[in-house]
């Protein structure tokens, strides 16, 4: 079976030459025959001592391999046979000796002693390792891939085997057998060197093998038998025979093992794919080599005359065509050996082709399209976004993160999710391909974390599924993601979304979780409830804050409509920037006024470093601090502006260079700034973070406990003298607190609620049952019980809903005062009338069943039905007396009851803050000496449409169903719809923008949480994680100082010191006057929707205008959003009242908080009626036979609210008298605590 050089036809000869050679064999002239055969068989060179007779020596090469193989096999079998016989003989001798011992018991002792010596001799070497064992162990270590030496050796052997195969490919173009000079043939020398190495490696493998027989029959051993010996024979004979060197292709089967040793292949699919490909290719190349050998050599029994000239690559082509069963017929086997081989190869090759190729294609097709690794770009940061990755969540995130109003965002976004994106999401990624990459994987897999380079990422953002059916399970999944990421890289900054507030406590259990290093948890339930609670105090604030922390593009409208002014405010966002050194030493109000007037920027807060010894190196964010706070070098300011470039003015401002500039756009970096940059001071601010933000240093505290330190409080000695042994606030001093109450004592029946005559309260309509997920009502109540409100200013809260559900929430609510429950359903008008929903300050509609429905359009059905139900209700216009807190807010210090302390004579100090629910029902106002008719703002609350409501929605598109009279398109974005602009609708989706806002500046989240949660701090979260309830604390100077912080209020312009600006005045003048006179910082307007028409309108809807320009014209019906300072004198002014006025109001307040009478009438009759009312109340309590603790918990020294009344008809007066008589039957309200 040999090659062309073995036959009579030289390589490349055609069939005519073969025919001529066959004919020459018949020639009787033997000399001619020998000479021609010499020309055909072997190329001859005079320099090579080769056989001139044309004798072929292929059998010598083949014999060397066969002798080696069979000789070694014979020796191994012979050794095994001898060893077996020796073992049998030894076994027989042992049995004979044992038989002799049994037969000769007298000699047992001697027999026992006789083998003792040999036993000792045998035990000695057994305890020692013989040199053969040592050599075997050494050889095993050398070829083992478990050591570095073994891995290097295995990889080297594989590489040299591929090199030998390459030499075979080169030599395959030469004749099968030819005369070669070893000393002049370079390829033969290299092949010899390779085979010497293979021989040494074979020796190591043989020594290390436990079973020599199986080792001898291994594929790699057979390859060595038929490739190594022929090389040494070729050197001896000065001949080269191509022979069976193609067997080196079988080494490719080990390719996957080599890649695993190099830690390149790690997944099962990749290993399987490489295995299939290597087996297929090695079989293919080996079979092609055999066909190349026999076809170019011919059949031995045909005297090699039937050979044909085929190149190796033609044989490769032939085998592929054969395996695929195509068989074109252009190339085929002519020799008998070749055809016989093809018969068997078709059987095996076809089966392999039919099974391997489809599996290979399937593995390649199933290979993750997004399974690569992220390649970091020098000078460019990247963040990893994981969690709930959908088209909606990603589009909302990218829209805000890559907004054009930000500075150049040189950050690449890497999304990691275990599910490949659908076509729509893939198209979204392609539209942002320059800044967005997607990889398929899981953050729970460390390998996938390594693929996205989490260790070099600037942050990792985890998105939550806001619409999941089980919020606790979703939070648990995100917490596991945090644990996995922190376990892989503890220093990575993580910003995660959480659905439930109580699950935030689990993050504190992670050792490497540190909010001081930038880790943040955005709790959607906490912030959603906080936004809604702030709307109860100042309606429309939720819309304003949501727009401030979202990136919105400016949409210009030429028409003079309410949308024009609304959208101008929507374009404002919250930014941070360091203040120029020109502001150092100035008070906050002065800097705020200068920024607004000169720079057209609204400064609302600063990061202040306290100089007090006990708070050294502590930085706090102060919201609208007083004029006692002087700005320091490198102070960070929080601004409201339309884009980040405008905020740079505060950093570039220079009094020497920019004092005379009137156009703020011309305020740019000046020469003074350049000089400062060249010679930076030691007090220069830290390097700014993205978009002017900065990360909190480890010593920086994000909590905003008060406007200033306790020792800096002006008039701190005027703080109410509290009983140090009475607990009225929680341990942090941030919230009002009362001892825990049993839920049975706050439950009102429908009749009891009707008799209580609620007013000025907050009605919370909640849909939920015993199986519903908890919405976290504590987060709604906490802002309404913030300690920066005085006790008499707290609005009573009435929950209307399923008692089974409210029992589950009560554990977190039982320490808050003025909370009551009416079991029922918000869809029942009887329940709504019982809680006097027409007299409430705000009605909140929530649902805990929103995520249990698959149809998104039906998720809000309960909230929508309740909203429409309330709006369609009609109320009797029999009550003409307004509730006490239906007045506009007048700044602190303006109290008609104490004219001496009033800076402006004749104005009434109001105890409550005006909200949008109060102003629309006023038609005339009482002034000293006369009734002054004002513009008719709205009609009485005869209809439910006048009730101030805010409805929570899950699906943004459902906002179209809340207002039947609006013209919003169903496809309109939520922030462009009328209900959202008016502050009557809120959706959790608006909080998505906080992820990117927090990434660019983690102080932003601290600011918004303090604004909307009433003062929640990380310390308070730690306490709630321990006890799940507020802990009462004693009133110490430190806790009382925490009350001194700003709160959001609404300023009415129809009366008071700003009434002159309410009719055609400029917003900028109002801003400056409020700031200079009362330290109140105005930041928006809540305006009637049709105020721009200039004509009286029956519509009571209002919309939000954020940060109007200086020259913006005001109207009398406007309500101004402002940050109001804490009033220290409120408690003392109450205690200075006369006893008769004090007691009379307390009695009347117990009976009713709405149907009050003028102060003069109350004071005249109080002494006469007090004793009689107490007797009647005591009698009624005895009749009831049970003790009831009512919801108000009003203190005895509650401050009397000054009210203004309308002229009443006779019928209305009779109704008032009826309610007066009814109120005398109401049982007294048990006091739980008194305010400071």
URFENUR-V163188 format. One record per pair of residues at least 6 apart in sequence whose C-alpha atoms are under 6 Angstrom apart, sorted by the first residue. I is the first residue (numbers start at 1). GAP is how many residues later the second one is. D is the distance in whole Angstrom. If there is no record, write none. Layout:
i: {I	I}
gap: {GAP	GAP}
d: {D	D}
//
This chain:
i: {1	1	1	2	3	3	3	3	4	4	4	4	5	5	5	5	5	6	6	7	7	7	8	8	9	10	11	12	38	38	41	42	61	64	65	65	65	101	136	136	139	139	140	142	143	144	145	165	176	176	177	177	178	178	179	179	180	180	180	181	182	195	223	227	234	246	246	247	249	249	250	252	252	253	253	256	256	259	288	288	291	292	292	295	295	296	296	296	297	298	298	298	298	321	323	323	333	370	370	371	371	373	373	374	374	381	382	382	382	382	382	383	383	383	383	383	383	384	384	384	385	385	385	385	386	386	386	387	387	388	388	388	391	400	400	401	405	406	407	412	412	413	414	414	414	415	416	416	416	417	417	417	418	418	418	441	443	444	455	459	459	460	461	461	461	462	463	464	467	468	469	469	471	475	490	493	493	494	495	495	495	496	497	497	497	498	498	499	499	499	500	501	505	516	516	526	529	529	530	530	530	531	531	533	535	535	536	538	538	539	540	543	547	548	548	548	549	549	550	552	553	554	557	566	569	569	571	572	572	573	573	573	574	574	575	575	576	576	576	576	576	577	577	577	578	578	578	578	579	579	579	580	580	580	582	584	584	584	585	585	586	586	587	587	587	588	589	592	595	596	599	601	602	602	603	603	604	604	605	605	605	605	605	606	606	606	606	606	607	607	607	608	608	609	609	618	618	619	619	620	620	620	621	622	625	634	634	649	652	652	688	690	693	694	703	705	706	706	706	707	710	720	722	724	724	727	727	727	728	729	729	729	729	729	730	730	730	730	731	731	731	733	733	734	734	735	735	735	736	736	737	737	738	738	738	739	740	740	741	745	745	746	746	747	747	747	748	748	750	753	753	754	757	758	759	759	759	759	760	760	761	761	761	761	761	762	762	762	762	762	763	763	764	764	764	765	765	765	765	766	766	766	767	767	768	768	768	769	770	770	772	772	773	778	778	783	783	786	787	788	791	792	793	796	797	798	798	799	800	800	800	801	801	801	802	802	803	812	818	818	818	819	820	827	841	842	842	843	844	844	845	846	850	853	860	870	871	871	872	873	873	874	874	875	878	881	883	884	884	885	886	888	888	889	889	889	889	890	890	893	894	894	894	894	895	895	895	896	896	913	914	917	920	920	921	921	921	923	924	924	926	938	949	950	950	951	952	952	952	953	954	956	968	979	981	982	982	998	998	1044	1045	1046	1046	1046	1047	1047	1048	1048	1049	1049	1050	1050	1050	1051	1051	1052	1053	1053	1053	1054	1062	1062	1062	1063	1063	1064	1064	1064	1065	1065	1066	1066	1066	1067	1067	1068	1071	1074	1075	1080	1080	1081	1081	1082	1082	1083	1083	1083	1084	1084	1084	1084	1084	1085	1085	1085	1085	1085	1086	1086	1086	1086	1087	1087	1087	1088	1088	1089	1089	1089	1134	1141	1144	1145	1146	1150	1151	1151	1177	1177	1189	1190	1193	1193	1194	1195	1195}
gap: {293	298	299	295	173	290	293	294	7	172	292	293	36	37	170	171	172	50	171	34	290	297	32	33	31	30	164	297	15	16	13	136	169	165	160	161	164	7	71	72	65	69	68	8	7	6	6	83	65	66	63	64	61	62	59	60	58	59	60	57	53	33	24	18	6	40	43	39	33	37	32	26	30	25	26	18	19	6	27	28	47	20	23	12	13	11	12	13	10	6	8	9	37	6	26	27	6	69	70	68	69	78	79	77	78	30	29	30	31	75	76	30	31	74	75	76	77	30	31	76	30	75	76	77	29	30	76	75	76	75	76	77	34	151	593	595	238	238	284	23	24	23	22	23	24	23	23	24	25	23	24	25	22	23	24	7	6	40	34	34	35	34	33	34	35	34	34	33	384	383	382	383	28	23	22	25	26	25	24	25	26	25	24	25	26	24	25	24	25	26	25	25	520	180	182	253	250	251	250	482	483	11	481	247	6	7	306	377	511	377	443	440	23	24	25	26	24	25	443	19	18	17	7	539	536	537	71	69	70	67	68	69	65	66	63	64	61	62	63	116	117	59	60	115	57	58	59	73	56	71	72	70	71	73	72	47	48	49	45	46	44	45	40	42	43	39	38	11	6	6	65	40	37	38	35	36	20	34	17	18	19	32	33	15	16	30	31	32	13	14	29	11	12	9	10	81	82	81	82	81	82	84	83	85	82	50	51	18	16	17	6	310	308	307	314	337	336	338	339	338	331	516	514	310	311	305	306	307	9	6	7	8	303	304	7	301	302	303	300	301	302	306	309	52	53	50	51	52	49	51	78	79	77	78	79	76	74	75	73	443	444	74	445	73	74	75	73	74	84	81	82	80	395	78	80	81	394	395	80	81	34	35	36	79	80	35	78	79	80	81	35	80	35	79	80	35	61	79	80	35	80	81	80	81	37	80	81	36	34	35	76	77	75	34	35	230	231	228	256	255	444	406	119	22	22	22	23	22	22	23	24	22	23	24	21	22	20	217	373	374	375	372	371	39	76	106	107	106	105	106	106	106	9	6	93	74	73	74	72	70	71	68	69	67	334	324	271	317	319	27	32	26	164	21	24	25	162	19	20	9	8	13	14	15	7	13	14	11	12	136	136	31	17	18	17	18	19	13	9	10	278	160	35	34	35	34	33	34	35	34	33	18	9	6	122	120	121	6	7	82	81	78	79	80	76	77	74	75	72	73	69	70	71	68	69	67	6	9	63	62	52	53	54	52	53	49	50	51	48	49	45	46	47	43	45	42	11	6	6	43	44	41	42	39	40	24	38	39	21	22	23	36	37	19	20	34	35	36	17	18	32	33	15	16	31	13	14	12	13	14	65	22	22	55	50	79	72	75	50	51	41	39	38	39	37	36	39}
d: {6	6	6	4	4	5	5	3	6	5	5	4	5	6	5	5	4	5	6	6	6	5	5	5	5	5	6	6	6	5	6	6	5	6	5	5	6	6	6	5	5	5	5	5	5	5	4	6	6	5	6	4	6	5	6	4	5	5	6	6	6	6	6	5	5	6	5	6	5	6	5	6	6	5	5	6	6	6	5	5	6	6	6	5	6	5	5	5	5	4	5	4	6	5	5	5	6	5	5	6	6	4	6	6	5	5	5	4	6	5	6	5	6	5	5	5	6	5	6	5	5	6	5	6	6	5	5	5	5	5	5	6	5	5	6	5	5	6	6	5	6	5	6	5	6	5	5	6	6	5	5	6	5	4	5	6	6	5	6	5	6	5	6	5	6	5	6	5	5	6	5	5	6	6	6	6	5	5	6	5	6	5	6	5	6	6	5	6	5	6	6	6	5	6	5	5	6	5	6	5	5	5	6	5	5	6	6	5	6	6	4	5	6	6	4	6	6	6	5	5	6	5	5	5	5	4	6	5	4	6	6	6	6	5	6	5	6	5	6	5	5	6	5	5	6	4	6	6	6	5	5	6	5	6	6	5	5	6	5	5	5	6	5	6	4	6	6	5	5	5	5	6	5	5	6	5	6	6	5	4	5	6	5	6	6	6	4	6	6	4	5	5	5	6	4	6	5	5	6	6	6	6	5	6	5	6	4	6	6	5	5	5	5	6	6	5	5	5	4	5	5	6	6	6	6	6	5	5	5	6	5	4	6	6	5	5	4	5	6	5	4	4	6	6	5	6	4	4	5	5	6	5	5	6	6	6	5	5	5	6	5	5	6	6	5	6	6	5	6	6	6	5	6	6	5	5	6	5	5	5	5	5	6	5	5	5	6	6	5	6	5	5	5	6	5	5	5	6	5	5	5	5	4	6	6	5	6	5	5	5	6	6	6	6	6	5	4	5	5	5	6	6	6	5	5	5	6	5	5	6	6	5	5	5	6	6	5	6	5	4	6	5	5	5	5	5	6	5	6	5	5	6	5	6	6	5	4	4	6	6	5	6	5	5	5	6	4	6	5	6	5	5	5	6	5	5	6	6	6	5	4	6	6	5	6	5	4	6	4	6	6	5	5	5	6	6	5	5	5	6	6	6	6	4	5	5	6	5	6	5	6	6	6	5	5	5	4	6	6	5	6	6	5	6	6	5	6	5	6	5	6	5	5	5	5	5	5	5	5	5	5	5	4	5	5	6	5	6	6	5	5	5	5	6	5	4	6	5	6	6	5	5	5	6	4	5	6	6	6	4	5	6	5	6	5	6	5	6	6	5	6	5	5	6	5	6	4	6	5	6	5	5	5	6	6	6	5	6	5	6	6	6	5	5	6	6	5}
//
